[in-house]
Amino acid sequence: MRVFTKLFLSASLALSSLLGSAATITVEVGDNFYQGVQSGSSTITMNVNDVLEFVNVGGGSHPTASSLWATFQMNPGSANRVFPANSFTPGTFSFRCTAHSGMTGTLVVRMPSATADASFAAMPLNIFPNPSKGGLVTVKLEQHKAGSDYKLRLSNIIGREIRTVALKPEVAENGLQLDLSDLPSGMYFYSLLLNDKVINSKRLVLQN
């Protein structure tokens, strides 16, 4: 008998009243079928500042693959696989069980609303002009703590990394001129990385 993967979504619906709070999105891995409990589909939606957790609730072996992570194993003896907040940039990504053909899912990562996380509005990294016509922009980091490693990561609309730029202390003082004229027009996301951890992200629109 063919064994299928059952992955279904259960999410915390209540957010703390504190600004900057995040939900934990749980993907349960089992047998026989695959669907999202809330939506009746295999699409899972989360904010970039949510925690994503895979939990095994059945038998079988289910290697879970995606462009977002190295393939990890889910079976009755495996530990939960937890991706901390800000592990992913906004975009739409697919994942699948490599042991059972046809068992696939979609992960939609989005920016939280301003009311859910005010820290995104206060991001210390800015790119201007935005929208940018011609692709010549200035990168300004409002603060730079000594001994910390700051980077700018630019991603396309589906979350694929386009460019990563080190932000040295002088960027906080003078700004950094960046030429993005080689990129096609469209919407992008730029993220501030502190010691290789995503702090927050914003949209950038390029116009040729």
C-alpha positions in Angstrom: 0.0 0.0 0.0 1.3 3.4 -0.9 2.1 5.6 2.1 1.5 9.3 1.8 2.7 12.2 3.8 0.3 14.1 6.0 1.4 17.6 6.8 -1.2 19.8 8.2 -1.0 23.3 9.6 -1.9 24.4 13.1 -1.1 28.0 14.0 -1.4 30.1 17.0 -4.1 32.6 16.3 -3.6 34.9 19.3 -0.7 37.4 19.3 0.6 38.9 22.5 -0.5 42.5 23.1 3.2 43.4 23.1 4.5 44.9 19.8 7.0 42.6 18.0 5.3 39.4 19.2 5.3 36.4 16.8 3.3 33.2 16.3 4.6 29.7 16.0 3.5 28.0 12.9 3.5 24.2 13.4 3.6 21.7 10.4 2.6 18.2 11.6 4.0 15.3 9.6 2.1 12.0 9.6 0.7 9.5 7.1 -2.1 8.9 4.5 -2.8 12.4 3.3 -1.4 16.0 3.1 -3.4 19.1 3.7 -3.6 22.3 5.6 -6.1 22.0 8.4 -7.1 25.7 8.4 -7.3 26.3 4.7 -8.0 22.8 3.4 -4.9 23.1 1.2 -1.2 22.6 1.3 -0.4 26.3 1.5 1.1 27.6 4.7 1.3 31.3 5.4 3.6 32.9 7.9 5.1 36.3 8.7 8.9 36.7 8.5 9.0 37.1 12.3 7.1 33.9 13.0 8.7 30.6 14.1 8.2 27.6 11.8 8.2 24.2 13.4 7.9 20.7 11.8 6.6 18.0 14.2 6.1 14.3 13.5 2.8 12.9 14.6 2.7 9.5 12.7 4.8 6.7 11.3 7.0 6.4 8.3 10.1 8.3 7.1 9.6 11.7 5.4 12.7 13.6 4.2 11.6 17.2 3.8 13.3 19.2 1.1 13.1 22.8 0.0 15.3 25.5 -1.5 15.1 27.2 1.9 16.9 24.5 3.9 19.0 21.4 3.7 16.8 18.3 3.5 15.9 17.0 7.0 14.4 13.8 8.2 11.0 13.5 9.9 10.1 10.1 11.5 8.9 9.0 14.9 12.4 9.1 16.4 13.4 12.5 15.0 13.4 15.8 16.9 11.2 18.6 15.9 12.8 20.9 13.2 12.5 24.5 14.3 13.3 27.5 12.2 13.6 30.6 14.4 12.0 34.0 13.6 13.5 35.8 10.6 14.9 32.6 9.1 13.3 33.4 5.7 12.9 36.5 3.5 9.4 37.3 2.1 8.4 35.2 -0.9 6.7 32.0 -2.0 8.6 28.7 -1.7 7.8 25.0 -2.3 8.7 22.0 -0.1 8.1 18.3 -0.5 8.6 14.8 0.9 11.3 13.2 -1.3 10.2 9.7 -0.3 6.6 10.1 -1.6 6.1 11.6 -5.0 3.3 14.2 -5.4 3.4 15.2 -1.7 4.3 18.9 -1.9 3.5 22.1 -0.1 3.8 25.8 -0.5 5.2 28.2 2.1 4.2 31.8 1.8 6.4 34.2 3.8 5.1 37.7 4.2 5.8 40.9 6.0 3.8 41.5 9.2 1.4 44.3 9.4 2.6 47.6 11.1 0.2 46.9 14.0 1.6 43.5 14.6 5.3 44.5 14.6 6.2 48.1 14.8 9.9 47.2 14.8 9.8 46.8 11.0 8.8 50.4 10.6 11.8 51.4 12.8 14.4 49.5 10.8 17.8 51.3 11.0 18.7 50.4 7.4 17.2 52.4 4.6 17.7 52.6 0.8 16.8 55.7 -1.1 15.4 56.9 -3.4 12.7 54.2 -3.2 11.2 53.7 -5.8 14.5 54.1 -7.6 14.6 55.0 -11.2 17.9 54.0 -12.9 19.1 51.7 -10.1 21.5 54.1 -8.4 20.7 54.1 -4.7 22.1 55.2 -1.4 22.3 52.7 1.5 22.1 54.4 5.0 22.6 52.5 8.2 21.5 54.7 11.1 23.5 52.9 13.7 26.6 50.6 13.8 27.6 48.9 17.0 31.3 48.3 17.3 32.3 44.7 16.9 29.2 43.7 15.1 28.9 42.4 11.5 26.2 44.2 9.5 25.2 43.1 6.0 22.6 44.1 3.4 20.9 41.2 1.6 18.8 41.9 -1.5 16.3 39.3 -2.5 13.8 39.0 -5.4 10.0 38.6 -5.0 10.2 34.8 -4.6 12.9 35.1 -1.9 15.9 34.2 -3.9 19.1 36.0 -2.8 20.4 38.5 -5.4 23.2 40.3 -3.7 24.8 40.6 -0.2 26.9 43.6 0.7 29.0 44.1 3.8 28.1 47.3 5.7 31.2 48.8 7.2 31.1 51.4 10.0 31.5 54.3 7.6 28.1 53.4 6.1 26.5 54.7 9.3 28.3 58.1 8.8 28.4 58.7 5.0 26.1 56.1 3.4 27.0 53.7 0.7 26.4 54.3 -3.0 25.1 51.1 -4.7 24.5 50.5 -8.4 21.6 48.2 -9.0 21.1 49.2 -12.7 21.9 45.6 -13.8 18.7 44.3 -12.2 15.3 44.3 -14.0 12.5 46.5 -12.9 10.3 45.1 -10.2 9.8 44.7 -6.5 12.6 43.4 -4.3 13.2 43.0 -0.6 16.2 44.2 1.3 17.1 42.8 4.7 19.5 43.9 7.5 21.7 41.1 8.8 23.4 41.4 12.1 26.0 38.7 12.7 24.3 36.8 9.8 20.9 36.9 11.5 18.0 38.7 9.7 16.9 41.6 11.8 14.1 42.9 9.6 13.2 43.6 5.9 11.7 46.2 3.7 10.5 46.5 0.1 12.5 48.2 -2.6 11.0 49.1 -6.0 13.3 49.4 -9.0 12.2 51.3 -12.2 14.3 51.4 -15.4 
